[in-house]
Each structure stands twice: as structure tokens, then as C-alpha cells.
Amino acid sequence: MSTPSLKFGLPKGSLQDPTVDLFKQAGWNVYVSSRSYRPSINDDEIDMRLLRAQEIGRYIHEGFLDCGITGKDWIYENNAEVEVICDLAYSRATSRPTRWVLVVPEESPIKSVEDLEGKRIATEGIGITERYLASKGVNAKVEFSWGATEVKVPELVDAIVDITETGNSLRANNLRIVDTIMESYPQLVIGKEAAKDPWKRAKAETIGLMLRSALDARGKVGLKMNLPQNKLQSLLECLPSLRLPTASTLANSDEWVAVETVIDESVVREILPKLKELGAEGIIEYPLNKIIG
């Protein structure tokens, strides 16, 4: 009997490496060859395809893929009918969402979307832009851009709609954001037909659980320490944690407790001196791969 498999779309391009890293943290090793669109993974139940994020939602909608990761924006752009397993708050360079923004040159007289009536706009997101203009009651010519969109204003078009995370590239090119059209994170999605298959749905939800737990663990560490029993309440008052820390009596001593907790890595340097002042000993900080709530 053959092993069942889930046809999974892995996003090619700027999201590729962050996605492979996330899978690794979640427990899957993904290897992408420069000569193949079929990455290998240490899970016989996942059959991966490497495709542009712009296409993955459409292929899932049409049933060529069962499941995959793509941006909320590209699902919207393609009118793809899919079911969202979970949002995944990571992106190309930061943990911020990507933003689709309406942009003009810094010196442009255009101050609002209404000023674009009858003008020309270049973008890769035709559907996103046209629906945005329709919602504002603005008629403008929208043309597809194959890339290098930022260089097309003002000589070729009056404005562009482009993707940004930090806005640094736009500022470097003397461009100004007129409006934010939408924000987008990657999403793990499954096709409508695949979602009806109990095995495929369960497998997709397992992948979602593990990827989410890996994301939740980012920027957090575990702390262990021994502490005098009479200082436990003081520790609880100063120690930030996901939940109340675990405390248990040490063997052969009613006067000391072992404490374990999870905190943001960024506050460790601030909290360690306080722990020492309270008399904590044997403090251990350790990394976390996954947190499941």
C-alpha cells in the first residue's frame, strides 16, 4: 500500500529561505536544488513543489496542489478559493507584515488617491490595485509591471503600487507613500477538495501546528534556577513569563525551590541581575525551538 502524500507548494523567491528555515525549526529538513522544482524533505508524506508565491494560491484553488504557503495578498489577487489553516507572521526580512502601498515621486503634486483620476499606475498586483481604486471611486489606467517598478515613475507612469516592509528602498529612491492598500502575512492554506479529505486536512493542520509553535518560540528562551523558598513571591512579582513559572521543592531541602520559566530573550540581560539579588543560584538559559500553547 502506497504512502499517502500531501502536495505542498513551497514559495520560491524572497520567502524561500525564511520558509525553509521555519520548517527546519519545526523539525523538517528541506533541501532545495538549483536544478529542480521538487525540494526534498525528510517526510515521505509531504510532496513539495517549488513555485512562485504569486502562483501557489491559484494552483491550490485549481486542485493541482493540496496545500501550501503563500501571501494573503496573492490569494486576494488571484481570487483563490482556499481555506486558511493558519497565519504565519514572518516575512522576507523582518517579522513585520508586507504592505502594498500607493507610491509617487517625492515632488509629485499627487497627495491622495483621488488625484489619480485618469492617470497611469504600474504594479504587479493588478487585481489588488483595481479593486482598491474601485472602492475609492477612482478611474485610472492600471498596467502590469514585470519588475523594477520603482524606476517607472514619473517618466512612464504617474504612480506605482508596490510591496514594502520597511519603506527604506522607497525612501532611498525619493518616493513617497500616498496610501497603504493592504497588509499581508504568509498563510498556510489548503484547497477546498483537499480539506474534505480527513487525512490531508489532519496532515495540513499538523504542519500548521508545528510551524506556528516554531514561530511562537522565536525570540524566547527558557530559564532554570534554584531559589530560596522565601524569595519565590518576590520572583513572581518581577519575572515576566508566558504563564506562572513552574516551582518545585528541591530534594532534601524545604528551604529551596527549583524554578523554570519562559521569557523574551531581550529581557534576560535586565532580569539576571535581579535574580542574583534575590539569591538565585545555578541559573541556566537555554534556547527554544517550539512553544505549543
C-alpha positions as CSV (number, residue, x, y, z in Angstrom):
1,M,0.0,0.0,0.0
2,S,1.5,3.4,-1.1
3,T,2.2,6.1,1.5
4,P,-0.4,8.9,1.2
5,S,1.1,12.3,0.4
6,L,0.2,16.0,0.6
7,K,1.2,18.0,-2.5
8,F,2.6,21.1,-0.9
9,G,3.6,24.5,-2.5
10,L,6.8,26.0,-1.2
11,P,7.2,29.7,-2.1
12,K,10.1,30.4,-4.4
13,G,12.0,33.7,-4.3
14,S,12.3,36.1,-1.3
15,L,10.2,33.9,1.0
16,Q,12.1,30.7,0.1
17,D,14.9,30.8,2.6
18,P,12.8,32.1,5.6
19,T,10.3,29.3,4.9
20,V,13.0,26.6,4.7
21,D,14.4,28.0,8.0
22,L,11.0,27.9,9.6
23,F,10.5,24.3,8.5
24,K,13.9,23.4,10.0
25,Q,13.0,24.9,13.3
26,A,9.7,23.0,13.2
27,G,11.5,19.7,12.7
28,W,11.6,19.2,8.9
29,N,14.8,19.4,6.8
30,V,14.1,20.8,3.4
31,Y,16.7,20.7,0.6
32,V,16.2,22.9,-2.5
33,S,18.2,22.1,-5.5
34,S,19.0,24.8,-8.1
35,R,18.1,22.4,-10.8
36,S,14.8,21.0,-9.6
37,Y,11.4,22.4,-8.7
38,R,10.8,19.5,-6.3
39,P,12.5,20.1,-3.0
40,S,13.3,17.0,-0.9
41,I,12.1,16.8,2.7
42,N,12.6,14.3,5.5
43,D,8.9,13.4,5.5
44,D,7.6,10.8,3.0
45,E,4.0,12.2,3.5
46,I,4.9,15.6,2.0
47,D,5.4,16.0,-1.7
48,M,6.9,19.5,-2.2
49,R,6.8,21.8,-5.3
50,L,8.8,25.0,-5.5
51,L,6.7,27.7,-7.1
52,R,6.3,31.4,-7.1
53,A,4.2,32.7,-4.2
54,Q,2.1,34.5,-6.8
55,E,1.0,31.2,-8.3
56,I,0.6,28.9,-5.3
57,G,-2.9,30.1,-4.3
58,R,-4.2,29.6,-7.9
59,Y,-2.7,26.1,-8.2
60,I,-4.3,25.1,-4.8
61,H,-7.6,26.6,-6.0
62,E,-7.5,24.6,-9.2
63,G,-6.5,21.4,-7.3
64,F,-3.0,20.9,-8.7
65,L,-1.7,21.3,-5.2
66,D,-3.3,20.3,-1.9
67,C,-1.8,22.8,0.4
68,G,1.0,25.4,0.6
69,I,2.3,28.7,1.9
70,T,1.6,32.0,0.1
71,G,0.8,35.5,0.9
72,K,-2.7,36.7,1.8
73,D,-2.2,39.3,-0.9
74,W,-1.7,36.8,-3.7
75,I,-4.7,34.8,-2.6
76,Y,-6.7,38.0,-2.8
77,E,-5.1,39.0,-6.2
78,N,-6.0,35.6,-7.7
79,N,-9.5,35.3,-6.1
80,A,-8.4,31.9,-5.0
81,E,-11.0,30.0,-3.0
82,V,-8.9,28.3,-0.3
83,E,-9.2,27.5,3.4
84,V,-6.7,29.2,5.7
85,I,-5.1,26.7,8.2
86,C,-3.2,29.5,10.0
87,D,-1.5,32.8,9.6
88,L,2.3,32.8,9.7
89,A,3.7,36.0,11.0
90,Y,7.1,36.1,9.2
91,S,8.3,37.7,6.0
92,R,11.3,38.3,3.8
93,A,13.4,40.4,6.1
94,T,11.5,41.1,9.4
95,S,8.5,39.9,11.4
96,R,6.5,42.9,10.1
97,P,3.8,42.3,7.5
98,T,4.5,43.3,3.9
99,R,2.5,46.3,2.8
100,W,1.0,47.1,-0.6
101,V,1.4,50.9,-0.9
102,L,0.4,53.5,-3.4
103,V,3.6,55.5,-4.2
104,V,4.5,58.6,-6.1
105,P,7.8,60.6,-6.5
106,E,8.6,62.9,-3.5
107,E,8.0,66.0,-5.6
108,S,4.7,64.8,-7.2
109,P,1.7,67.0,-6.8
110,I,-0.4,63.9,-6.1
111,K,-1.5,63.9,-2.5
112,S,-4.3,61.4,-2.4
113,V,-5.8,58.6,-4.4
114,E,-8.4,60.9,-5.8
115,D,-5.7,62.9,-7.6
116,L,-5.0,59.8,-9.7
117,E,-8.2,60.1,-11.7
118,G,-7.4,59.5,-15.3
119,K,-3.7,58.8,-14.5
120,R,-1.5,55.7,-15.1
121,I,-0.4,53.3,-12.4
122,A,2.1,50.4,-12.8
123,T,2.0,47.4,-10.5
124,E,2.4,43.6,-10.3
125,G,-0.8,43.4,-8.3
126,I,-3.4,44.3,-11.0
127,G,-6.4,42.9,-9.1
128,I,-5.3,44.4,-5.8
129,T,-4.9,47.8,-7.3
130,E,-8.1,47.8,-9.5
131,R,-10.3,46.7,-6.5
132,Y,-8.7,49.4,-4.4
133,L,-9.4,52.1,-7.0
134,A,-13.0,50.9,-7.4
135,S,-13.5,51.1,-3.7
136,K,-12.4,54.8,-3.8
137,G,-14.4,55.6,-6.9
138,V,-11.3,56.5,-8.9
139,N,-10.8,55.6,-12.6
140,A,-7.2,55.2,-13.6
141,K,-5.3,53.0,-16.1
142,V,-3.5,50.1,-14.3
143,E,-0.8,48.3,-16.2
144,F,1.2,45.2,-15.3
145,S,4.8,45.7,-14.3
146,W,7.3,42.9,-14.7
147,G,9.7,44.3,-12.2
148,A,11.8,47.3,-11.4
149,T,8.6,49.1,-10.8
150,E,10.2,51.9,-8.7
151,V,12.1,53.3,-11.8
152,K,9.0,53.8,-13.8
153,V,7.8,57.0,-12.1
154,P,7.5,59.7,-13.2
155,E,8.7,59.1,-16.8
156,L,6.5,56.2,-17.7
157,V,3.6,56.3,-15.1
158,D,2.2,58.7,-12.6
159,A,2.3,56.3,-9.7
160,I,3.1,52.7,-8.7
161,V,1.6,50.2,-6.3
162,D,4.4,48.2,-4.8
163,I,5.3,45.9,-1.9
164,T,7.4,47.2,1.0
165,E,8.3,46.0,4.6
166,T,10.4,48.8,6.0
167,G,9.9,51.5,3.3
168,N,13.7,52.0,3.2
169,S,14.0,51.3,-0.5
170,L,11.2,53.7,-1.4
171,R,12.9,56.5,0.6
172,A,16.2,55.7,-1.0
173,N,14.6,56.3,-4.4
174,N,12.9,59.6,-3.3
175,L,9.5,58.0,-3.4
176,R,6.6,58.9,-1.1
177,I,3.8,56.7,0.2
178,V,0.3,58.1,-0.5
179,D,-1.7,55.3,1.0
180,T,-1.4,51.7,2.3
181,I,-3.7,49.5,0.3
182,M,-3.4,46.3,2.3
183,E,-1.1,44.4,4.7
184,S,-0.2,40.8,4.2
185,Y,1.5,37.9,6.0
186,P,2.1,34.4,4.6
187,Q,-0.6,32.0,5.2
188,L,-0.8,28.2,5.2
189,V,-3.8,27.3,3.1
190,I,-5.5,24.2,1.8
191,G,-7.7,23.6,-1.2
192,K,-11.4,23.1,-0.8
193,E,-11.3,19.5,-2.1
194,A,-8.2,18.6,-0.1
195,A,-9.9,19.9,3.0
196,K,-12.6,17.3,2.6
197,D,-10.0,14.5,2.8
198,P,-9.6,13.7,6.6
199,W,-6.0,12.6,6.2
200,K,-4.9,15.6,4.1
201,R,-6.7,18.0,6.5
202,A,-5.1,16.4,9.5
203,K,-1.6,16.5,7.9
204,A,-2.0,20.2,6.9
205,E,-3.2,21.0,10.4
206,T,-0.2,19.2,11.9
207,I,2.2,21.2,9.7
208,G,0.4,24.4,10.8
209,L,0.7,23.5,14.4
210,M,4.4,22.9,14.2
211,L,5.2,26.0,12.1
212,R,3.1,28.1,14.5
213,S,4.9,26.7,17.5
214,A,8.3,27.4,15.9
215,L,7.3,31.0,15.3
216,D,5.9,31.4,18.8
217,A,9.3,30.2,20.2
218,R,11.3,32.9,18.2
219,G,12.8,35.5,20.5
220,K,12.1,33.5,23.6
221,V,14.3,31.4,25.9
222,G,13.8,29.1,28.9
223,L,15.3,29.9,32.3
224,K,16.0,27.5,35.1
225,M,17.3,28.4,38.6
226,N,17.3,27.4,42.2
227,L,15.9,30.0,44.6
228,P,15.3,30.3,48.4
229,Q,11.7,29.4,49.1
230,N,11.1,32.7,51.0
231,K,12.1,34.7,47.8
232,L,9.6,33.0,45.5
233,Q,6.9,35.6,45.8
234,S,9.4,38.4,45.1
235,L,10.4,36.4,42.0
236,L,6.8,36.1,40.8
237,E,6.4,39.9,41.1
238,C,9.4,40.7,38.9
239,L,9.6,37.9,36.4
240,P,7.8,38.3,33.1
241,S,6.6,35.0,31.7
242,L,4.1,33.3,29.4
243,R,2.4,31.8,32.4
244,L,3.3,31.4,36.0
245,P,6.7,29.7,36.3
246,T,6.9,26.1,37.5
247,A,8.3,25.8,41.0
248,S,9.1,22.6,42.8
249,T,10.8,21.8,46.1
250,L,14.4,20.6,45.9
251,A,15.3,17.1,47.1
252,N,16.4,17.1,50.8
253,S,15.6,20.8,51.2
254,D,12.4,22.5,52.1
255,E,14.1,25.9,52.0
256,W,14.9,26.0,48.3
257,V,12.8,25.6,45.1
258,A,13.7,24.8,41.5
259,V,12.1,27.4,39.2
260,E,11.6,27.1,35.4
261,T,10.0,29.7,33.1
262,V,9.9,31.1,29.5
263,I,10.7,34.7,28.8
264,D,11.6,37.0,26.0
265,E,15.3,36.8,25.2
266,S,15.5,40.6,25.0
267,V,14.8,41.0,28.8
268,V,17.2,38.3,30.0
269,R,20.1,40.9,30.4
270,E,17.8,43.0,32.5
271,I,16.4,40.3,34.7
272,L,19.5,38.3,35.5
273,P,20.9,40.9,38.0
274,K,17.5,41.0,39.8
275,L,17.6,37.2,40.0
276,K,21.0,37.3,41.6
277,E,19.9,39.9,44.1
278,L,17.1,37.5,45.1
279,G,19.7,34.8,45.8
280,A,19.0,32.7,42.7
281,E,21.8,30.1,42.0
282,G,22.6,27.8,39.1
283,I,20.8,30.0,36.6
284,I,20.6,28.3,33.1
285,E,19.4,30.0,29.9
286,Y,18.5,27.6,27.1
287,P,17.1,28.1,23.5
288,L,13.7,27.0,22.4
289,N,12.6,25.5,19.1
290,K,8.9,25.3,19.6
291,I,6.2,26.5,22.1
292,I,2.8,24.9,21.9
293,G,0.2,26.6,24.0
